[in-house]
Structures are given as structure tokens and as C-alpha cells.
């Protein structure tokens, strides 16, 4: 009885704290510390694991049309359609990346690392490959990365180049496919991987109450969440080089699921049979965004434009030349939000960044009678007291 009262008291303290509704920004300077605080609060207040978890990240407000405007100088917008139809869009995307110093440097870096054989039995260092991929997709503007990941194709050579974007032999494939639920469990032991998976579900989960099958009809949010999972255990990729169908999946199967097979299949279908993700990829490849005018009676999923076949993808990687390993750090700083920099310890800095990212009106209400509380009350109260003391200092 006393434990339940302490648990309820801890819950009330947390719900009144700015920490409860705080969210993190992907790529922020203290992203990991921010996510550690988020999950220490929210996992302590839930009973068991949830199939879909709320995203710890700020909601995305930009749309694909914003990216199209940024990328128009490279994408050939306004060019002769006949000329555009003859090009290999994925090859064009790689060339556009090489025109940007940061994109070229970070892409060359991950290509070098992911292609470096360790021994005859170990094809590469997957951990380093994943880290290099995360740096590329987190630190290169999406007008470059999206064009490489989601370029439209009509022939197999183009589709294979698209599939090879993340160097799947190192970053994606393995000798055997693990069970998808086991892979999810491994992912959820890591704060970053867990956050990216939750963000994917929040932004790409199929919705049948919207025109596009995407939450809030936002293609950009879904594609960004998909790209955000690359470089983790849950890395997704195209399952083949077919130009006629778009099917993506993590490297896993539902074999050996036992009585959890239905849950496993549901999890896997969120990738392989996801109308929101499929429509978003097709829309980007076509250079179109959904028209949210209320007069629109229905929405037709966009289809890839017909193009002529191009020669097969060469075996070498000649479109990426100079190698480099330097990293350009980008983050959301407190200065960008008009606050003074906090030069105290990392936890205090993280708290300062957290409290500047509160989402108004999104306070979550948990019913006290919904089930046993797992809040570990004394730990929760101690954590909150410690963080508030830091803020006061």
C-alpha cells in the first residue's frame, strides 16, 4: 500500500515536471543524454513492453515540397522531360553528392570503412560501418541523402545501385536471419536504436484516416524516420533490385516465433507491406507531394515514371573518389534558441536542451488504475530531485 502511494506521488511529480513532456531533436549535440533521460522517465511508468512506443523526438513540420525546392538546382527541375527520362536517377544522385564537399567526404568515408575486409572470415567491421552510416545520414542534408535512398528506377541496374547505397553486404546482410522480435529486443536495449524505431512507427505507421496512409499526411516525416534507422541493428533496406516493386525490410524473419508468430508478422508487415512508406518513397521519386486541398476527393499512390534502360551498374565505385574521415558536427544548440550556453556538467547541459524542446498541449495522462505501477518510485523521485537541483544551480 505504501509502495503504491509512493509510486503515485512519483507519477504526479513527473507529470508536473517539464521533463515529462520534453522531446529530443535528432542530431542534437547531447542527443544520447537527452534520450537516456526520456526513457528513464517513460519506461518507468509503463507496464511491460508496448508494441508501438511514442517517439522521443520533436514532431517533423517540414514537407517533401521543402526538400524539392532545396534540391531543384541539382535535380534538373524544369529540364526537358525526354532528357530526364533517359537518366539513371540514382547515379545522378551520387554525382550530386560529389558536388557537395560534406556529402562527398562522409559518403567516401562510409564506403571506405564498409568495404574494408578485416579477415577472410570477417568481411568488415560492422560496428564501424554502422557508425559511419549514421554520421552520413544524420549530418548530410536530406536533399542529398534522400535522392540516393529513394531515387526512382525503371530498370534493374538503377534499382541495384539504389539497393547498394548503404553497402548492404556489411551494414545489412548476415549469414543467418535472426527472428524479428529478437532483433527488436536487441534494438530496444540501446537508447538510440529504440528511439529511431519508435520514431519510425510514429511517422510511418499506416493510417487509414488520411489521404496518403501516412500520419498527418506527412511523407517527409516518414522518410526521415526510415533514414534514421540506418546504421543500427534494425537497419532496413530494399529486399531486391526489382524496379517494379518497392519492398523494404530489416534483415530478419519470423521463423521460430512460436506462439508470438502473429505479433512478429505484424511487426514485419510494418516494413514489407506499409502503404505509407511505399507511397512516400514513390512520391519522392516522382518529385511530387500530396495536395492537402479539401476539394481533393481521393488520393492515388504515385507511380514511378517510365524510363529507358541504362547500362548495368559498374562493379567499381568510381563515382566516389577521394576518401576522408573528418566529420562536420551539426546540432541544435541552446544558442540557437536564444538561451545562454550552460558550461556545467553534461547532465545539466542536457537538461537545459530538454527543457527548451517542450511540446505544448501534449501532456500524457496515465490512469492510476490501469494496472500495477513499475515506476521504481524512489529512483524516479531521486532522479527528478537531482535534475531540478541542477537546474536551480
C-alpha positions as a Markdown table, in Angstrom:
| # | Residue | x | y | z |
|---|---|---|---|---|
| 1 | Unk | 0.0 | 0.0 | 0.0 |
| 2 | Unk | 2.8 | 2.4 | 0.9 |
| 3 | Unk | 4.7 | 1.5 | -2.3 |
| 4 | Unk | 1.6 | 2.3 | -4.4 |
| 5 | Unk | 1.3 | 5.7 | -2.7 |
| 6 | Unk | 5.0 | 6.4 | -3.3 |
| 7 | Unk | 4.5 | 5.4 | -6.9 |
| 8 | Unk | 1.5 | 7.6 | -7.4 |
| 9 | Unk | 3.4 | 10.5 | -5.7 |
| 10 | Unk | 6.4 | 10.0 | -8.1 |
| 11 | Unk | 4.0 | 9.9 | -11.1 |
| 12 | Unk | 2.4 | 13.2 | -10.0 |
| 13 | Unk | 5.8 | 14.9 | -9.6 |
| 14 | Unk | 6.9 | 13.7 | -13.0 |
| 15 | Unk | 3.7 | 14.8 | -14.7 |
| 16 | Unk | 4.1 | 18.3 | -13.3 |
| 17 | Unk | 7.7 | 18.5 | -14.3 |
| 18 | Unk | 8.9 | 20.0 | -17.7 |
| 19 | Unk | 10.9 | 16.8 | -18.1 |
| 20 | Unk | 7.7 | 14.7 | -18.7 |
| 21 | Unk | 6.7 | 16.4 | -21.9 |
| 22 | Unk | 10.2 | 17.1 | -23.2 |
| 23 | Unk | 11.4 | 15.8 | -26.5 |
| 24 | Unk | 14.7 | 15.5 | -28.2 |
| 25 | Unk | 15.9 | 16.6 | -31.6 |
| 26 | Unk | 17.7 | 14.1 | -33.9 |
| 27 | Unk | 21.3 | 15.0 | -34.3 |
| 28 | Unk | 21.4 | 17.5 | -31.4 |
| 29 | Unk | 24.7 | 17.8 | -29.5 |
| 30 | Unk | 23.6 | 15.9 | -26.5 |
| 31 | Unk | 21.1 | 13.5 | -28.2 |
| 32 | Unk | 22.1 | 10.4 | -26.3 |
| 33 | Unk | 21.9 | 12.1 | -22.9 |
| 34 | Unk | 18.5 | 13.5 | -23.9 |
| 35 | Unk | 17.2 | 10.1 | -24.9 |
| 36 | Unk | 18.6 | 8.5 | -21.7 |
| 37 | Unk | 16.6 | 10.9 | -19.6 |
| 38 | Unk | 13.5 | 10.5 | -21.7 |
| 39 | Unk | 13.5 | 6.7 | -21.5 |
| 40 | Unk | 14.4 | 6.6 | -17.8 |
| 41 | Unk | 11.2 | 8.5 | -17.2 |
| 42 | Unk | 8.8 | 6.9 | -19.7 |
| 43 | Unk | 9.9 | 3.3 | -19.3 |
| 44 | Unk | 9.5 | 3.5 | -15.6 |
| 45 | Unk | 5.8 | 4.5 | -16.0 |
| 46 | Unk | 4.7 | 1.7 | -18.3 |
| 47 | Unk | 3.7 | -1.8 | -17.6 |
| 48 | Unk | 5.6 | -4.3 | -19.8 |
| 49 | Unk | 6.6 | -3.6 | -23.4 |
| 50 | Unk | 4.3 | -1.8 | -25.8 |
| 51 | Unk | 4.1 | -2.9 | -29.4 |
| 52 | Unk | 4.2 | 0.8 | -30.6 |
| 53 | Unk | 6.1 | 3.2 | -28.4 |
| 54 | Unk | 5.8 | 7.0 | -28.5 |
| 55 | Unk | 8.6 | 8.8 | -30.3 |
| 56 | Unk | 11.0 | 10.7 | -28.1 |
| 57 | Unk | 11.7 | 13.2 | -30.9 |
| 58 | Unk | 10.2 | 16.5 | -31.8 |
| 59 | Unk | 7.5 | 16.2 | -34.5 |
| 60 | Unk | 8.5 | 17.0 | -38.1 |
| 61 | Unk | 6.8 | 20.0 | -39.6 |
| 62 | Unk | 8.7 | 20.2 | -42.9 |
| 63 | Unk | 7.3 | 18.5 | -46.0 |
| 64 | Unk | 8.7 | 16.9 | -49.2 |
| 65 | Unk | 8.0 | 20.1 | -51.2 |
| 66 | Unk | 10.5 | 21.9 | -49.0 |
| 67 | Unk | 13.2 | 19.4 | -49.9 |
| 68 | Unk | 12.3 | 19.6 | -53.6 |
| 69 | Unk | 12.9 | 23.3 | -53.5 |
| 70 | Unk | 16.3 | 22.8 | -51.9 |
| 71 | Unk | 17.3 | 20.1 | -54.3 |
| 72 | Unk | 16.0 | 21.7 | -57.5 |
| 73 | Unk | 19.4 | 23.1 | -58.5 |
| 74 | Unk | 20.7 | 19.6 | -58.8 |
| 75 | Unk | 17.6 | 17.6 | -59.7 |
| 76 | Unk | 17.1 | 19.0 | -63.2 |
| 77 | Unk | 13.7 | 20.5 | -62.3 |
| 78 | Unk | 12.3 | 22.2 | -65.3 |
| 79 | Unk | 14.6 | 20.3 | -67.7 |
| 80 | Unk | 13.3 | 18.6 | -70.8 |
| 81 | Unk | 11.3 | 15.5 | -69.7 |
| 82 | Unk | 12.7 | 13.4 | -72.5 |
| 83 | Unk | 16.3 | 14.1 | -71.3 |
| 84 | Unk | 15.3 | 13.4 | -67.7 |
| 85 | Unk | 13.7 | 10.1 | -68.6 |
| 86 | Unk | 16.9 | 8.8 | -70.1 |
| 87 | Unk | 19.0 | 9.4 | -67.0 |
| 88 | Unk | 19.8 | 7.0 | -64.2 |
| 89 | Unk | 18.4 | 9.0 | -61.3 |
| 90 | Unk | 20.4 | 7.0 | -58.7 |
| 91 | Unk | 23.6 | 7.7 | -60.5 |
| 92 | Unk | 22.7 | 11.3 | -60.8 |
| 93 | Unk | 22.1 | 11.4 | -57.1 |
| 94 | Unk | 25.6 | 10.1 | -56.4 |
| 95 | Unk | 27.1 | 12.7 | -58.7 |
| 96 | Unk | 25.1 | 15.5 | -57.0 |
| 97 | Unk | 26.5 | 14.2 | -53.7 |
| 98 | Unk | 30.1 | 14.5 | -55.0 |
| 99 | Unk | 29.4 | 18.2 | -55.8 |
| 100 | Unk | 28.9 | 18.9 | -52.1 |
| 101 | Unk | 32.1 | 18.7 | -50.0 |
| 102 | Unk | 30.4 | 17.5 | -46.9 |
| 103 | Unk | 28.3 | 14.9 | -48.7 |
| 104 | Unk | 31.3 | 13.6 | -50.7 |
| 105 | Unk | 33.5 | 13.4 | -47.6 |
| 106 | Unk | 31.1 | 11.5 | -45.4 |
| 107 | Unk | 29.9 | 9.2 | -48.2 |
| 108 | Unk | 33.5 | 8.4 | -49.2 |
| 109 | Unk | 34.2 | 7.7 | -45.5 |
| 110 | Unk | 31.5 | 5.1 | -45.1 |
| 111 | Unk | 32.2 | 3.5 | -48.4 |
| 112 | Unk | 35.8 | 3.0 | -47.4 |
| 113 | Unk | 35.0 | 1.7 | -43.9 |
| 114 | Unk | 32.2 | -0.6 | -45.0 |
| 115 | Unk | 34.3 | -2.1 | -47.8 |
| 116 | Unk | 37.3 | -2.8 | -45.7 |
| 117 | Unk | 37.8 | -6.5 | -45.1 |
| 118 | Unk | 39.0 | -7.5 | -41.7 |
| 119 | Unk | 39.9 | -11.1 | -42.4 |
| 120 | Unk | 38.9 | -14.0 | -44.7 |
| 121 | Unk | 36.2 | -14.9 | -42.3 |
| 122 | Unk | 35.1 | -11.3 | -41.3 |
| 123 | Unk | 34.0 | -9.3 | -44.3 |
| 124 | Unk | 34.1 | -5.9 | -42.4 |
| 125 | Unk | 33.8 | -4.2 | -39.1 |
| 126 | Unk | 30.0 | -3.8 | -38.9 |
| 127 | Unk | 30.1 | -1.6 | -35.8 |
| 128 | Unk | 32.4 | 1.0 | -37.5 |
| 129 | Unk | 30.4 | 0.7 | -40.8 |
| 130 | Unk | 27.1 | 1.5 | -38.9 |
| 131 | Unk | 28.7 | 4.5 | -37.1 |
| 132 | Unk | 29.9 | 5.9 | -40.5 |
| 133 | Unk | 26.5 | 5.4 | -42.0 |
| 134 | Unk | 24.8 | 7.2 | -39.0 |
| 135 | Unk | 27.2 | 10.1 | -39.5 |
| 136 | Unk | 26.3 | 10.4 | -43.2 |
| 137 | Unk | 22.5 | 10.3 | -42.8 |
| 138 | Unk | 22.5 | 12.5 | -39.7 |
| 139 | Unk | 24.9 | 15.1 | -40.9 |
| 140 | Unk | 24.3 | 15.4 | -44.7 |
| 141 | Unk | 21.2 | 17.4 | -45.8 |
| 142 | Unk | 18.3 | 15.3 | -46.8 |
| 143 | Unk | 18.2 | 16.8 | -50.3 |
| 144 | Unk | 21.3 | 14.7 | -51.0 |
| 145 | Unk | 20.6 | 11.6 | -48.9 |
| 146 | Unk | 17.0 | 11.2 | -50.0 |
| 147 | Unk | 18.0 | 11.3 | -53.6 |
| 148 | Unk | 20.4 | 8.4 | -53.1 |
| 149 | Unk | 18.0 | 6.3 | -50.9 |
| 150 | Unk | 14.7 | 7.0 | -52.7 |
| 151 | Unk | 15.6 | 7.6 | -56.4 |
| 152 | Unk | 13.1 | 6.3 | -58.8 |
| 153 | Unk | 14.0 | 3.4 | -61.1 |
| 154 | Unk | 12.6 | 1.5 | -64.0 |
| 155 | Unk | 15.5 | -0.9 | -64.8 |
| 156 | Unk | 17.4 | -3.3 | -62.7 |
| 157 | Unk | 20.7 | -1.6 | -62.9 |
| 158 | Unk | 19.3 | 1.6 | -61.4 |
| 159 | Unk | 17.5 | -0.4 | -58.7 |
| 160 | Unk | 20.6 | -2.3 | -57.8 |
| 161 | Unk | 22.5 | 0.9 | -57.4 |
| 162 | Unk | 19.8 | 2.1 | -55.0 |
| 163 | Unk | 19.9 | -1.1 | -53.0 |
| 164 | Unk | 23.7 | -0.9 | -52.8 |
| 165 | Unk | 23.6 | 2.7 | -51.3 |
| 166 | Unk | 24.2 | 1.5 | -47.7 |
| 167 | Unk | 26.7 | -1.2 | -48.7 |
| 168 | Unk | 24.4 | -4.0 | -47.6 |
| 169 | Unk | 27.0 | -6.8 | -47.6 |
| 170 | Unk | 28.4 | -5.2 | -44.5 |
| 171 | Unk | 25.7 | -3.0 | -43.0 |
| 172 | Unk | 22.7 | -5.2 | -43.6 |
| 173 | Unk | 23.2 | -8.8 | -44.5 |
| 174 | Unk | 24.4 | -11.6 | -42.3 |
| 175 | Unk | 25.0 | -15.4 | -42.5 |
| 176 | Unk | 21.6 | -16.0 | -41.0 |
| 177 | Unk | 18.4 | -14.0 | -40.4 |
| 178 | Unk | 17.5 | -13.6 | -36.8 |
| 179 | Unk | 13.9 | -13.6 | -35.6 |
| 180 | Unk | 12.4 | -10.1 | -35.9 |
| 181 | Unk | 11.1 | -10.0 | -32.4 |
| 182 | Unk | 14.6 | -11.0 | -31.1 |
| 183 | Unk | 16.1 | -8.2 | -33.3 |
| 184 | Unk | 13.6 | -5.8 | -31.9 |
| 185 | Unk | 14.5 | -6.8 | -28.3 |
| 186 | Unk | 18.2 | -6.2 | -29.1 |
| 187 | Unk | 17.4 | -2.8 | -30.6 |
| 188 | Unk | 15.4 | -1.8 | -27.6 |
| 189 | Unk | 18.4 | -2.3 | -25.3 |
| 190 | Unk | 20.1 | 0.7 | -27.0 |
| 191 | Unk | 18.5 | 4.1 | -26.3 |
| 192 | Unk | 19.4 | 5.4 | -29.8 |
| 193 | Unk | 18.1 | 2.3 | -31.7 |
| 194 | Unk | 15.0 | 2.2 | -29.6 |
| 195 | Unk | 14.3 | 5.9 | -30.3 |
| 196 | Unk | 14.7 | 5.6 | -34.0 |
| 197 | Unk | 12.4 | 2.5 | -34.2 |
| 198 | Unk | 9.8 | 4.3 | -32.1 |
| 199 | Unk | 10.1 | 7.3 | -34.4 |
| 200 | Unk | 9.6 | 5.1 | -37.5 |
| 201 | Unk | 6.4 | 3.7 | -36.1 |
| 202 | Unk | 5.2 | 7.1 | -35.1 |
| 203 | Unk | 5.7 | 8.6 | -38.5 |
| 204 | Unk | 5.3 | 5.6 | -40.9 |
| 205 | Unk | 2.6 | 3.5 | -39.2 |
| 206 | Unk | -0.2 | 3.1 | -41.8 |
| 207 | Unk | -3.1 | 5.3 | -41.2 |
| 208 | Unk | -6.4 | 4.7 | -42.9 |
| 209 | Unk | -7.9 | 8.0 | -41.9 |
| 210 | Unk | -5.6 | 10.1 | -44.1 |
| 211 | Unk | -5.3 | 10.7 | -47.8 |
| 212 | Unk | -1.8 | 9.2 | -48.1 |
| 213 | Unk | -2.0 | 6.4 | -45.4 |
| 214 | Unk | 0.7 | 8.4 | -43.5 |
| 215 | Unk | 0.1 | 10.1 | -40.1 |
| 216 | Unk | -0.7 | 13.8 | -40.7 |
| 217 | Unk | -0.2 | 13.1 | -44.5 |
| 218 | Unk | 3.5 | 13.9 | -44.0 |
| 219 | Unk | 5.7 | 11.9 | -46.3 |
| 220 | Unk | 8.8 | 13.8 | -45.2 |
| 221 | Unk | 8.4 | 12.7 | -41.6 |
| 222 | Unk | 8.1 | 9.0 | -42.7 |
| 223 | Unk | 11.2 | 9.1 | -45.0 |
| 224 | Unk | 13.2 | 10.9 | -42.3 |
| 225 | Unk | 12.3 | 8.3 | -39.8 |
| 226 | Unk | 13.2 | 5.5 | -42.2 |
| 227 | Unk | 16.6 | 7.0 | -42.9 |
| 228 | Unk | 17.1 | 7.5 | -39.2 |
| 229 | Unk | 17.2 | 3.7 | -38.6 |
| 230 | Unk | 20.1 | 3.1 | -41.0 |
| 231 | Unk | 23.3 | 2.3 | -39.0 |
| 232 | Unk | 21.6 | 0.4 | -36.2 |
| 233 | Unk | 20.7 | -3.3 | -35.6 |
| 234 | Unk | 17.3 | -2.5 | -37.1 |
| 235 | Unk | 18.8 | -1.2 | -40.4 |
| 236 | Unk | 16.3 | -1.6 | -43.2 |
| 237 | Unk | 17.0 | -1.9 | -46.9 |
| 238 | Unk | 15.4 | -2.9 | -50.2 |
| 239 | Unk | 15.0 | -6.7 | -50.3 |
| 240 | Unk | 15.9 | -7.0 | -54.0 |
| 241 | Unk | 16.8 | -5.0 | -57.1 |
| 242 | Unk | 13.4 | -5.2 | -58.7 |
| 243 | Unk | 12.5 | -1.9 | -60.3 |
| 244 | Unk | 8.8 | -2.7 | -60.5 |
| 245 | Unk | 8.0 | -3.1 | -56.8 |
| 246 | Unk | 9.2 | -1.4 | -53.6 |
| 247 | Unk | 9.7 | -3.8 | -50.7 |
| 248 | Unk | 11.9 | -2.9 | -47.7 |
| 249 | Unk | 12.7 | -4.9 | -44.6 |
| 250 | Unk | 15.1 | -5.3 | -41.7 |
| 251 | Unk | 17.4 | -8.3 | -42.0 |
| 252 | Unk | 15.1 | -10.7 | -40.1 |
| 253 | Unk | 12.3 | -13.3 | -40.4 |
| 254 | Unk | 9.5 | -14.7 | -38.3 |
| 255 | Unk | 10.9 | -18.2 | -38.3 |
| 256 | Unk | 10.9 | -19.7 | -34.8 |
| 257 | Unk | 8.4 | -17.2 | -33.4 |
| 258 | Unk | 6.3 | -19.9 | -31.7 |
| 259 | Unk | 3.2 | -18.5 | -30.2 |
| 260 | Unk | 4.4 | -15.0 | -31.0 |
| 261 | Unk | 4.2 | -15.5 | -34.7 |
| 262 | Unk | 1.2 | -13.2 | -35.2 |
| 263 | Unk | 3.0 | -10.4 | -33.4 |
| 264 | Unk | 6.2 | -11.0 | -35.4 |
| 265 | Unk | 4.3 | -10.9 | -38.7 |
| 266 | Unk | 2.6 | -7.7 | -37.7 |
| 267 | Unk | 5.9 | -6.1 | -36.9 |
| 268 | Unk | 7.5 | -7.3 | -40.2 |
| 269 | Unk | 4.5 | -6.0 | -42.2 |
| 270 | Unk | 5.1 | -2.5 | -40.9 |
| 271 | Unk | 8.1 | -2.6 | -43.3 |
| 272 | Unk | 7.3 | -5.0 | -46.1 |
| 273 | Unk | 3.6 | -4.1 | -46.6 |
| 274 | Unk | 3.5 | -0.5 | -45.4 |
| 275 | Unk | 1.4 | 1.7 | -47.8 |
| 276 | Unk | 2.6 | 4.9 | -46.1 |
| 277 | Unk | 6.2 | 4.1 | -46.6 |
| 278 | Unk | 5.7 | 2.8 | -50.1 |
| 279 | Unk | 3.7 | 5.9 | -51.2 |
| 280 | Unk | 6.3 | 8.2 | -49.6 |
| 281 | Unk | 9.2 | 6.6 | -51.5 |
| 282 | Unk | 7.2 | 6.7 | -54.8 |
| 283 | Unk | 6.2 | 10.3 | -54.2 |
| 284 | Unk | 9.8 | 11.4 | -53.6 |
| 285 | Unk | 11.0 | 9.5 | -56.7 |
| 286 | Unk | 8.4 | 11.3 | -58.8 |
| 287 | Unk | 9.1 | 14.7 | -57.3 |
| 288 | Unk | 5.6 | 15.1 | -56.0 |
| 289 | Unk | 4.0 | 15.8 | -52.6 |
| 290 | Unk | 0.4 | 15.3 | -51.6 |
| 291 | Unk | -2.1 | 18.1 | -52.2 |
| 292 | Unk | -4.0 | 18.6 | -48.9 |
| 293 | Unk | -6.7 | 20.7 | -50.5 |
| 294 | Unk | -10.1 | 19.7 | -49.0 |
| 295 | Unk | -11.5 | 19.6 | -52.5 |
| 296 | Unk | -9.4 | 16.6 | -53.4 |
| 297 | Unk | -11.8 | 13.6 | -53.3 |
| 298 | Unk | -9.2 | 10.9 | -53.1 |
| 299 | Unk | -5.5 | 10.2 | -53.3 |
| 300 | Unk | -3.8 | 8.0 | -55.8 |
| 301 | Unk | -0.5 | 6.4 | -54.8 |
| 302 | Unk | 2.2 | 7.8 | -57.1 |
| 303 | Unk | 3.9 | 5.5 | -59.6 |
| 304 | Unk | 7.5 | 5.6 | -60.8 |
| 305 | Unk | 7.9 | 7.3 | -64.2 |
| 306 | Unk | 8.8 | 5.1 | -67.1 |
| 307 | Unk | 12.4 | 5.5 | -68.2 |
| 308 | Unk | 14.6 | 3.8 | -70.7 |
| 309 | Unk | 17.0 | 1.1 | -69.6 |
| 310 | Unk | 20.6 | 2.1 | -68.7 |
| 311 | Unk | 23.8 | 0.1 | -68.7 |
| 312 | Unk | 24.4 | -2.2 | -65.8 |
| 313 | Unk | 25.9 | -0.7 | -62.6 |
| 314 | Unk | 29.7 | -1.0 | -62.8 |
| 315 | Unk | 31.4 | -3.1 | -60.2 |
| 316 | Unk | 33.8 | -0.3 | -59.1 |
| 317 | Unk | 32.8 | 2.8 | -57.1 |
| 318 | Unk | 34.3 | 5.3 | -59.4 |
| 319 | Unk | 31.6 | 7.9 | -58.8 |
| 320 | Unk | 33.0 | 8.4 | -55.3 |
| 321 | Unk | 36.7 | 9.3 | -55.4 |
| 322 | Unk | 38.6 | 11.0 | -52.6 |
| 323 | Unk | 38.4 | 9.4 | -49.1 |
| 324 | Unk | 38.1 | 11.3 | -45.9 |
| 325 | Unk | 37.1 | 10.7 | -42.3 |
| 326 | Unk | 36.5 | 14.1 | -40.9 |
| 327 | Unk | 33.1 | 14.8 | -39.5 |
| 328 | Unk | 31.1 | 18.0 | -39.6 |
| 329 | Unk | 29.2 | 18.3 | -36.4 |
| 330 | Unk | 25.7 | 19.6 | -36.6 |
| 331 | Unk | 23.4 | 20.0 | -33.6 |
| 332 | Unk | 20.7 | 22.1 | -32.1 |
| 333 | Unk | 22.4 | 24.3 | -29.5 |
| 334 | Unk | 20.9 | 26.4 | -26.8 |
| 335 | Unk | 22.3 | 29.4 | -28.5 |
| 336 | Unk | 20.0 | 28.7 | -31.5 |
| 337 | Unk | 17.0 | 29.0 | -29.1 |
| 338 | Unk | 18.2 | 32.3 | -27.6 |
| 339 | Unk | 19.5 | 30.9 | -24.4 |
| 340 | Unk | 22.9 | 31.3 | -22.7 |
| 341 | Unk | 25.2 | 28.4 | -23.0 |
| 342 | Unk | 25.4 | 26.2 | -20.0 |
| 343 | Unk | 29.0 | 25.2 | -19.3 |
| 344 | Unk | 28.3 | 23.0 | -16.4 |
| 345 | Unk | 28.3 | 19.2 | -16.4 |
| 346 | Unk | 26.8 | 17.2 | -19.3 |
| 347 | Unk | 23.7 | 16.3 | -17.5 |
| 348 | Unk | 22.9 | 19.9 | -16.7 |
| 349 | Unk | 23.5 | 20.8 | -20.3 |
| 350 | Unk | 21.2 | 18.0 | -21.5 |
| 351 | Unk | 18.5 | 19.2 | -19.1 |
| 352 | Unk | 18.8 | 22.7 | -20.4 |
| 353 | Unk | 18.4 | 21.4 | -24.0 |
| 354 | Unk | 15.5 | 19.2 | -23.0 |
| 355 | Unk | 13.5 | 22.0 | -21.3 |
| 356 | Unk | 13.7 | 24.1 | -24.5 |
| 357 | Unk | 12.0 | 21.4 | -26.5 |
| 358 | Unk | 8.7 | 21.1 | -24.7 |
| 359 | Unk | 5.7 | 20.3 | -26.9 |
| 360 | Unk | 2.7 | 22.4 | -25.7 |
| 361 | Unk | -0.5 | 20.6 | -25.2 |
| 362 | Unk | 0.9 | 17.1 | -25.4 |
| 363 | Unk | 0.9 | 16.1 | -21.7 |
| 364 | Unk | 0.2 | 12.4 | -21.4 |
| 365 | Unk | -2.3 | 11.3 | -18.8 |
| 366 | Unk | -1.8 | 7.9 | -17.3 |
| 367 | Unk | -4.7 | 6.4 | -15.4 |
| 368 | Unk | -3.7 | 5.3 | -11.9 |
| 369 | Unk | -6.0 | 2.3 | -12.0 |
| 370 | Unk | -4.8 | 1.0 | -15.4 |
| 371 | Unk | -2.5 | -1.6 | -13.8 |
| 372 | Unk | 0.3 | -2.2 | -11.4 |
| 373 | Unk | 2.9 | 0.6 | -11.4 |
| 374 | Unk | 6.5 | -0.2 | -12.2 |
| 375 | Unk | 7.9 | 3.3 | -11.6 |
| 376 | Unk | 10.6 | 2.4 | -9.1 |
| 377 | Unk | 9.3 | 5.4 | -7.1 |
| 378 | Unk | 12.4 | 6.2 | -5.0 |
| 379 | Unk | 14.6 | 6.2 | -8.1 |
| 380 | Unk | 12.2 | 8.3 | -10.0 |
| 381 | Unk | 11.9 | 10.9 | -7.3 |
| 382 | Unk | 15.7 | 10.9 | -6.7 |
| 383 | Unk | 16.3 | 11.5 | -10.5 |
| 384 | Unk | 13.8 | 14.3 | -10.7 |
| 385 | Unk | 15.1 | 16.0 | -7.5 |
| 386 | Unk | 18.7 | 15.7 | -8.8 |
| 387 | Unk | 17.8 | 17.3 | -12.1 |
| 388 | Unk | 15.8 | 20.1 | -10.6 |
| 389 | Unk | 18.7 | 20.8 | -8.1 |
| 390 | Unk | 21.0 | 21.0 | -11.2 |
| 391 | Unk | 18.5 | 23.5 | -12.8 |
| 392 | Unk | 18.4 | 25.6 | -9.7 |
| 393 | Unk | 22.2 | 25.8 | -9.5 |
